[in-house]
Structure formats: structure tokens, C-alpha cells
Amino acid sequence: MSFGTAPKKVVPRVPLRHGEGNKEHLTSFGGLAALSLDALSSVAYGPEAIVLVLVAAGTSALRLTVPITLAIAGLLVVLVVSYCQVISVHPDGGGAYAVGKKDLGPTVSLLAAASLVVDYVLTVAVSLAAGAASLASAFPSLGHHILAMCLIGLVLITAVNLWGIAESARVLMLPMVAFLAAIFGVIIVGLVRAHPAIVVGSAQPVHVSEALGTIVILKAFAAGCSALTGIEAIANGVPTFRRPRASRAQHTELMLGALLGAMLIGLAVLIAREHVAPRGGVTVLAQLTAGSFGTGWAYYATNIAVTVVLALAANTSFGGLPVLMSLLSTDDRLPHLFGLRAERPVYRYGVVALAVLAAVLLLATGAATHRLIPLYAIGVFIGFTISQSGLVRHWHGRRSRRWRLRAALNGTGAVLTATAAVVFLASKFTSGAWVVVLTVPALMLLFSRIQSYYRAVGLELDLGRHPNRPLPAESLVIVPVGGISKLTEHALHAALSLGDDVVAVSVHPEAAQSAAFRAEWDRWNPGVRLDTLNSPHRSLVHPIVDYVRRAQQDDRQVAVLIPEVQPRRWRYRILQNQRGLLLATVLRASTDAVICTIPYRLTTR
């Protein structure tokens, strides 16, 4: 026996294109950066939302910040475990939409899809608007350019995601690490300090407008649940992970839950211990940061890190919504182009659609955060409730080991998220949440109508059935010509290879010109007959269209071969005659002929 000398089977290595193999997909840590910034950055406004509700019952009510946050953290645990189950049951992604389609029926799946689309678009708008507002707070001179900053940020994030999801994860890793270090630094230093280093912001009088009771506590709980938005993005984006995809996505979900829960509880403890109430000109998180670090460089660095991550949190939607739209297109509920991917694993039509919708929303609201917040979170609460309810039915149907425990866990989550959705909708309805109430059913109707269209098209095309055998038919190839040149010879040569019956068609404004061209054609004698058409109005398109229609009356298969000049450099293309493109467009719209274009590539220009 020899060692190290046995022949080895040589396997040729073929270079992979972009998007092939595992390289262009996400690792667990990369998924945390690409798909979780929305959830992680929500600590910037989730605890503050609780404080703003409780302070309406007086500063003494702020003692409930920690118990309410613990209840939200408990719901977070339920949701994280639930979405790990969703990832396992639906490894192709889709989240609440996939669960609703499989376990709750088509109508509920449409509701899930519509609510998720609304939530993802709002996530982009809210994140960019909040980031721009935070930056303007640090640099007041930017206060008049918030909308412009939002649109610039949207363009940059869209460009990164069009380049590729893995590349966007690499870009986002450093800001995510800086943000996590800053927030945990605020918590640890704040807990170590005996008292706040400094108090920032202007004092504001507290006006008690509500008595502390069940309604206020429920409102505070629902408002604080806005910190849970974005948790489903990982379950929606499972196909973007490296193999084993489900396992990596579950690890990412668990990391997200641990980090988010620790930050929420830590900040809530600081708020309760330091009796932090809303103050003018600063956020609650900024007050906690000043209390821990003072107003030196660490204070500004933390605020900038929060601003950057809030702006980049929009990337969560760019990782989740295009995948969801691809699933909807597979189910014939969106145009099929949303299911197309480029060489890189990127659904670029979905990315562009999300960017356009977010830009429209920002322009419509002037990038005002207070106008966007009332629309926010309702969609994701609906998605949470649907995914939890669907898993309850899934476990009940399978009756696997420990199914009762799993069903009880998901049922509890469904009740809590449904309660949060109802309370949030009722409390924010007049503040703008009514827009979501109208938009979600409108999207459901749109998805349903698109599905009906594809179903009708499928019936007419007999999709899934064997049609009759195709029968041979006589063919005619028509070649529009404008003169005698190498371009004409190139087109006729191609036409003769496509069919036996070829005719060249030329259009002239006067009969004398037609006769002169025919005489020149006869002297050239290319072996192809020529038909000349008179057009006193100097129209090229309509005479040829009428000619093609008459040719089709003999039950022949008609093809029109249109030659066009292709310069070597793109900047010269506008100098070429565009009548061929116009003719092809009109022929496709008004005839059943086969329309072909054949390029003649120039070598000098």
C-alpha cells in the first residue's frame, strides 16, 4: 500500500458566475446586518413610545415602564420561537404569507401579503425619515433638507441592493456593530453610574390627561410593540441565506431576539431608575446617552450611530419584500416579472418597485415622521397574528410530538399580537391609520384581480393540456427596404434563409420615384421580387401595416424582417433612423405577423 501516491479523480473547476453557489448568499451574521436593522434600531423609538403614553397619566405611571417592557420581551420570545418554527416549516421564505396560504386559506394569505407590503414600504419611509430627523437635530442647518436627505439615502440603499444582497450585508456590518456597541455602552455605563452624568433637553410640564388604568396600560403595550417590527423579515428572506438556509436563518432569528430583548430591558431599567420623562428638543434615548456618557464625543458618536442605523434600517425591507413579491408572482398574484432574478441573487424588479413606492410615500408626507408613525406597525401586527394562528392550525393538523405545547405557545402569541393590533388601530385611527384600513383591502383586490387574469389566460392558452399538433403552413417573409445597399443585401440574405417566399417592400411618395427605384432594383437583380407602395402623405408605417394585413388574409404565416444599423458605440445610436423601431412597435400592436429585427453592426462607428 502506498501513501499519498494513489491516483486522484480530477474534477474540473468551472468558474461560477455572480449569484451562483454560496458566495453571494448571506451568512448568519451577514443576515443579522442585512435583515435585522429594522428590528434592532427600533430601540430608538420603542421605549420612548411607552414613555409618551404612560406620561399622560402622570410621571408616577412611568414606574410601569419595566413591567410593560418585560411583557413585550415575553412576546418577543414567543415571536422569535414562532418564526424559528415558520422557517423550519416554510424554508422557501414568505413568513406570514406562506403560513396563511398553507394553513388558513387564500383570503387570509391575501390579507397577510397586503399587510406585509404596506409594512415593508412604511419601514423604508419611517426609517429614512427618522434618521434624517435625528441628523437634523444634531445639525440644525439640515432641518430644511429632510426630504432631500431621505431621497438621497433611498437612492444609495437601492443602488447597494441592486448590486447584491450579500454586498449590502457587508456594507451594513460596521454600522450595526457600532450601533450595538453604543447602545450596550449606554446601558452598562448607565447602570454602573450612581446618577446621570448630565441632563439634556428643556423641561416640559406634564399634563395629566388620563387616569392610569387598563386602557392606558394596553395603549403603552401596543405602542411599545412597535419595537418588534422587522422580526418577520428573516423568515421572509430565508432563500437569501447560504446553505443550510433554514438553520442559518434560525440562528440569525435567535441572535436578533437575544440582542433586541437585552437592549429593550436594559433601556427600560435605565428609564425607570433615572425617572426619564419626555423633554424638549431631545429623544429619550438621547437623554439616556447623555446620562451615561455626558455630552462629549461619545454622546455625539452614539447619536450619529443611531442616525446611521435608523437610515440603514430600510435595508430590512429591501431584503424581505422582493422575496415576498417573487412568491406572489409565483402564485400569479403579481406580474411574473417580479419573480425574475439577475445573475446575482437579487429580485431587481422588486427592489425598484419598493424604492418607487417609498419615494412616493415620502413625497406625499414630506418625510414627516409624525405623519408616518400612525400608519406604522399595524401591518406587521396583522402578519404576526396570521403567522401565529396558522401555526396553531398546522400543529393541530399534524398532531406531532408536543403539539399541544407548541399550539399553546403560538395561540398565546396570536392573542397578544391581535390585541396589540386592535388597540393600535383604535388609538391611531383618526391620526392616519385609516389609510392602512383602505390600502390593505385595495391591495387584496389587486392581487385577486391579477390572479383572475392569469387564470383566464391559462384557460384560453390550455395551459397544462396537450394542444393539437401544429400543421405546416405557407410562409411569406416581408422585408421593408429604403434603398439598395449592404444593409438591404444583409436583410434579404437572412430572409431567404427563413422562408421560400420573400418579398421586398418599398414605400415612395410619388409614382416616378417608385418607377426609378424599380428600375434600379431590376438592374441589381437580387432574385427577390419587389412591391412598391405609393404614400402621398410620406407615411412609411401605415402603408406597410396595410400591406401586411392584406398578406395575412390568405391564411399564410407572415413574418416581417426589419433591418437596422447598430453602431459600435452606444452614443451614436441616437443618430440612426428610428423608423424601424416605430414600425416594429406598430406591427406588433396591430397585426399577428412575426416581427423580427436584424442588426447590421458597423465596424467603424
Backbone hydrogen bonds, N-H to C=O, Kabsch-Sander energy under -0.5 kcal/mol:
donor,donor_aa,acceptor,acceptor_aa,energy
4,G,2,S,-0.5
10,V,8,K,-0.6
11,V,9,K,-0.6
14,V,12,P,-0.7
20,E,17,R,-2.1
25,H,22,N,-2.0
26,L,240,T,-2.9
31,G,27,T,-2.6
32,L,28,S,-1.5
33,A,29,F,-1.5
34,A,30,G,-2.6
35,L,31,G,-2.7
36,S,32,L,-1.0
40,L,36,S,-2.7
41,S,37,L,-2.7
42,S,38,D,-0.7
42,S,39,A,-0.7
43,V,40,L,-1.3
44,A,41,S,-2.1
45,Y,42,S,-1.4
46,G,42,S,-3.2
49,A,45,Y,-1.8
50,I,46,G,-1.4
51,V,47,P,-2.0
52,L,48,E,-2.5
53,V,49,A,-1.3
54,L,50,I,-2.6
55,V,51,V,-2.5
56,A,53,V,-1.0
57,A,54,L,-2.2
58,G,55,V,-1.7
61,A,58,G,-1.6
62,L,59,T,-1.5
63,R,60,S,-1.3
64,L,61,A,-2.0
65,T,62,L,-1.9
68,I,64,L,-2.4
69,T,65,T,-2.4
70,L,66,V,-2.6
71,A,67,P,-2.0
72,I,68,I,-2.2
73,A,69,T,-2.8
74,G,70,L,-2.3
75,L,71,A,-2.1
76,L,72,I,-2.5
77,V,73,A,-2.1
78,V,74,G,-2.0
79,L,75,L,-2.7
80,V,76,L,-2.8
81,V,77,V,-2.5
82,S,78,V,-2.4
83,Y,79,L,-2.9
84,C,80,V,-1.8
85,Q,81,V,-1.7
86,V,82,S,-2.3
87,I,83,Y,-2.4
88,S,84,C,-1.7
89,V,85,Q,-2.6
90,H,86,V,-3.1
93,G,90,H,-1.6
95,G,235,A,-0.8
97,Y,94,G,-1.7
99,V,95,G,-2.2
100,G,96,A,-2.9
101,K,97,Y,-2.4
102,K,98,A,-1.9
103,D,99,V,-2.8
104,L,100,G,-1.8
105,G,100,G,-0.8
109,S,105,G,-1.9
110,L,106,P,-2.1
111,L,107,T,-1.9
112,A,108,V,-2.6
113,A,109,S,-2.6
114,A,110,L,-2.7
115,S,111,L,-2.4
116,L,112,A,-2.2
117,V,113,A,-2.4
118,V,114,A,-2.2
119,D,115,S,-2.3
120,Y,116,L,-2.8
121,V,117,V,-2.2
122,L,118,V,-2.3
123,T,119,D,-2.3
124,V,120,Y,-1.7
125,A,121,V,-2.0
126,V,122,L,-3.4
127,S,123,T,-2.4
128,L,124,V,-2.2
129,A,125,A,-2.5
130,A,126,V,-3.0
131,G,127,S,-2.3
132,A,128,L,-2.5
133,A,129,A,-2.4
134,S,130,A,-2.2
135,L,131,G,-2.1
136,A,132,A,-2.3
137,S,133,A,-1.5
138,A,134,S,-1.4
139,F,135,L,-2.3
142,L,139,F,-2.4
143,G,140,P,-1.9
145,H,142,L,-2.0
146,I,143,G,-0.6
149,M,145,H,-2.4
150,C,146,I,-2.3
151,L,147,L,-2.4
152,I,148,A,-2.4
153,G,149,M,-2.5
154,L,150,C,-2.3
155,V,151,L,-2.2
156,L,152,I,-2.2
157,I,153,G,-2.5
158,T,154,L,-2.4
159,A,155,V,-2.3
160,V,156,L,-2.2
161,N,157,I,-2.1
162,L,158,T,-2.2
163,W,159,A,-1.4
164,G,160,V,-1.3
166,A,24,E,-0.6
168,S,164,G,-2.0
169,A,165,I,-1.8
170,R,166,A,-1.9
171,V,167,E,-2.1
172,L,168,S,-1.7
173,M,169,A,-1.1
174,L,170,R,-0.6
176,M,172,L,-2.0
177,V,173,M,-2.5
178,A,174,L,-2.5
179,F,175,P,-2.4
180,L,176,M,-2.7
181,A,177,V,-2.5
182,A,178,A,-2.2
183,I,179,F,-2.7
184,F,180,L,-2.5
185,G,181,A,-1.7
186,V,182,A,-2.3
187,I,183,I,-2.2
188,I,184,F,-2.8
189,V,185,G,-2.4
190,G,186,V,-2.0
191,L,187,I,-2.2
192,V,188,I,-1.9
193,R,189,V,-2.2
197,A,291,G,-2.7
202,S,280,G,-1.9
207,H,205,P,-0.6
208,V,206,V,-0.7
209,S,56,A,-2.3
209,S,207,H,-0.7
210,E,56,A,-1.8
217,I,213,G,-2.2
218,L,214,T,-2.6
219,K,215,I,-2.5
220,A,216,V,-2.7
221,F,217,I,-2.5
222,A,218,L,-2.8
223,A,219,K,-2.8
224,G,220,A,-2.6
225,C,221,F,-1.5
226,S,223,A,-1.5
227,A,224,G,-2.1
228,L,225,C,-2.2
229,T,226,S,-1.1
231,I,228,L,-1.5
233,A,230,G,-0.9
234,I,231,I,-0.7
236,N,232,E,-2.0
237,G,233,A,-1.7
238,V,235,A,-0.7
240,T,237,G,-1.8
241,F,238,V,-2.1
242,R,26,L,-3.0
248,R,244,P,-2.2
249,A,245,R,-2.7
250,Q,246,A,-2.3
251,H,247,S,-2.2
252,T,248,R,-2.2
253,E,249,A,-2.3
254,L,250,Q,-2.4
255,M,251,H,-2.3
256,L,252,T,-2.5
257,G,253,E,-2.3
258,A,254,L,-2.3
259,L,255,M,-2.5
260,L,256,L,-2.8
261,G,257,G,-2.4
262,A,258,A,-2.1
263,M,259,L,-2.2
264,L,260,L,-2.6
265,I,261,G,-2.3
266,G,262,A,-2.3
267,L,263,M,-2.5
268,A,264,L,-2.2
269,V,265,I,-2.4
270,L,266,G,-1.9
271,I,267,L,-2.5
272,A,268,A,-2.4
273,R,269,V,-2.6
274,E,270,L,-2.6
275,H,271,I,-0.6
276,V,271,I,-2.0
280,G,202,S,-3.0
282,V,279,R,-1.0
287,Q,283,T,-1.9
288,L,284,V,-2.2
289,T,285,L,-2.3
290,A,286,A,-2.5
291,G,287,Q,-2.3
292,S,288,L,-1.5
293,F,289,T,-3.1
294,G,290,A,-2.0
296,G,293,F,-0.6
299,Y,296,G,-0.6
300,Y,296,G,-1.5
301,A,297,W,-2.9
302,T,298,A,-2.3
303,N,299,Y,-2.1
304,I,300,Y,-2.5
305,A,301,A,-2.4
306,V,302,T,-2.5
307,T,303,N,-2.3
308,V,304,I,-2.8
309,V,305,A,-2.3
310,L,306,V,-2.4
311,A,307,T,-2.1
312,L,308,V,-2.6
313,A,309,V,-1.4
314,A,311,A,-0.9
315,N,312,L,-2.4
316,T,313,A,-1.8
317,S,314,A,-0.8
318,F,314,A,-1.2
319,G,315,N,-1.4
320,G,316,T,-1.6
321,L,317,S,-2.6
324,L,320,G,-2.0
325,M,321,L,-3.0
326,S,322,P,-1.8
327,L,323,V,-1.9
328,L,324,L,-2.2
329,S,325,M,-2.2
330,T,326,S,-1.9
331,D,327,L,-1.6
332,D,329,S,-1.5
333,R,328,L,-3.2
334,L,328,L,-0.7
338,F,335,P,-1.9
339,G,336,H,-1.9
340,L,337,L,-1.4
342,A,346,V,-1.7
346,V,344,R,-3.0
348,R,346,V,-1.4
351,V,347,Y,-2.0
352,V,348,R,-2.6
353,A,349,Y,-2.4
354,L,350,G,-2.4
355,A,351,V,-2.2
356,V,352,V,-2.5
357,L,353,A,-2.5
358,A,354,L,-2.5
359,A,355,A,-2.3
360,V,356,V,-2.4
361,L,357,L,-2.2
362,L,358,A,-2.5
363,L,359,A,-2.5
364,A,360,V,-2.4
365,T,361,L,-1.9
366,G,362,L,-0.9
367,A,362,L,-1.6
368,A,365,T,-1.0
369,T,367,A,-0.7
371,R,368,A,-1.1
372,L,368,A,-1.0
372,L,369,T,-0.8
373,I,369,T,-2.6
375,L,372,L,-1.4
376,Y,372,L,-0.6
376,Y,373,I,-1.6
378,I,376,Y,-0.6
381,F,377,A,-2.1
382,I,378,I,-2.1
383,G,379,G,-2.0
384,F,380,V,-2.7
385,T,381,F,-2.5
386,I,382,I,-2.4
387,S,383,G,-2.5
388,Q,384,F,-2.5
389,S,385,T,-2.6
390,G,386,I,-2.7
391,L,387,S,-1.9
392,V,388,Q,-1.8
393,R,389,S,-1.9
394,H,390,G,-2.2
395,W,391,L,-2.9
396,H,392,V,-2.1
397,G,393,R,-2.1
398,R,394,H,-2.0
399,R,395,W,-2.5
403,W,400,S,-1.6
406,R,402,R,-1.8
407,A,403,W,-2.8
408,A,404,R,-2.5
409,L,405,L,-2.2
410,N,406,R,-2.5
411,G,407,A,-2.6
412,T,408,A,-2.2
413,G,409,L,-1.9
414,A,410,N,-2.3
415,V,411,G,-2.2
416,L,412,T,-2.3
417,T,413,G,-2.6
418,A,414,A,-2.3
419,T,415,V,-2.2
420,A,416,L,-2.3
421,A,417,T,-2.4
422,V,418,A,-2.4
423,V,419,T,-2.6
424,F,420,A,-2.7
425,L,421,A,-2.5
426,A,422,V,-2.6
427,S,423,V,-2.6
428,K,424,F,-1.7
429,F,425,L,-0.7
432,G,429,F,-1.2
433,A,428,K,-2.4
434,W,429,F,-1.5
435,V,432,G,-1.7
436,V,433,A,-0.6
437,V,433,A,-1.5
438,L,434,W,-1.5
439,T,435,V,-2.6
440,V,436,V,-2.5
442,A,438,L,-1.5
443,L,439,T,-2.5
444,M,440,V,-2.2
445,L,441,P,-2.3
446,L,442,A,-2.2
447,F,443,L,-2.8
448,S,444,M,-2.2
449,R,445,L,-2.6
450,I,446,L,-2.4
451,Q,447,F,-2.2
452,S,448,S,-2.1
453,Y,449,R,-2.2
454,Y,450,I,-2.3
455,R,451,Q,-2.1
456,A,452,S,-2.3
457,V,453,Y,-2.6
458,G,454,Y,-2.4
459,L,455,R,-1.9
460,E,456,A,-2.2
461,L,457,V,-2.3
462,D,458,G,-0.5
462,D,459,L,-0.7
463,L,458,G,-2.4
465,R,462,D,-1.9
476,L,557,Q,-2.4
477,V,501,D,-2.6
478,I,476,L,-0.6
478,I,559,A,-3.4
479,V,503,V,-2.4
481,V,505,V,-2.8
485,S,483,G,-0.6
489,E,485,S,-2.4
490,H,486,K,-2.7
491,A,487,L,-2.0
492,L,488,T,-2.7
493,H,489,E,-2.3
494,A,490,H,-1.6
495,A,491,A,-2.4
496,L,492,L,-2.5
497,S,493,H,-0.9
498,L,494,A,-0.6
498,L,495,A,-1.1
499,G,495,A,-1.5
502,V,500,D,-0.8
503,V,477,V,-2.5
504,A,529,R,-2.6
505,V,479,V,-2.2
506,S,531,D,-2.2
508,H,533,L,-2.9
514,S,510,E,-1.7
515,A,511,A,-2.4
516,A,512,A,-2.3
517,F,513,Q,-2.3
518,R,514,S,-2.2
519,A,515,A,-2.2
520,E,516,A,-2.0
521,W,517,F,-2.3
522,D,518,R,-2.5
523,R,519,A,-1.8
524,W,520,E,-1.7
525,N,521,W,-3.2
529,R,502,V,-0.7
531,D,504,A,-2.9
533,L,506,S,-3.1
535,S,508,H,-2.7
538,R,535,S,-2.3
540,L,538,R,-0.5
544,I,540,L,-1.1
545,V,541,V,-2.4
546,D,542,H,-2.5
547,Y,543,P,-1.9
548,V,544,I,-2.5
549,R,545,V,-2.2
550,R,546,D,-2.1
551,A,547,Y,-1.9
552,Q,548,V,-1.6
553,Q,549,R,-0.6
553,Q,550,R,-0.9
554,D,551,A,-1.0
555,D,552,Q,-1.3
557,Q,474,E,-2.8
558,V,556,R,-0.8
559,A,476,L,-2.8
560,V,594,V,-3.2
561,L,478,I,-2.9
561,L,559,A,-0.5
562,I,560,V,-0.6
562,I,596,C,-3.1
564,E,598,I,-1.9
566,Q,600,Y,-2.6
569,R,605,R,-1.6
572,Y,569,R,-1.7
573,R,570,W,-1.6
575,L,572,Y,-1.3
576,Q,573,R,-1.5
582,L,578,Q,-1.8
583,L,579,R,-2.9
584,A,580,G,-2.4
585,T,581,L,-2.0
586,V,582,L,-2.3
587,L,583,L,-2.5
588,R,584,A,-2.1
589,A,585,T,-1.5
590,S,586,V,-1.7
591,T,587,L,-1.9
594,V,558,V,-2.6
595,I,593,A,-0.6
596,C,560,V,-3.0
596,C,594,V,-0.6
598,I,562,I,-2.1
600,Y,564,E,-2.5
601,R,599,P,-0.6
602,L,566,Q,-2.2
602,L,600,Y,-0.5
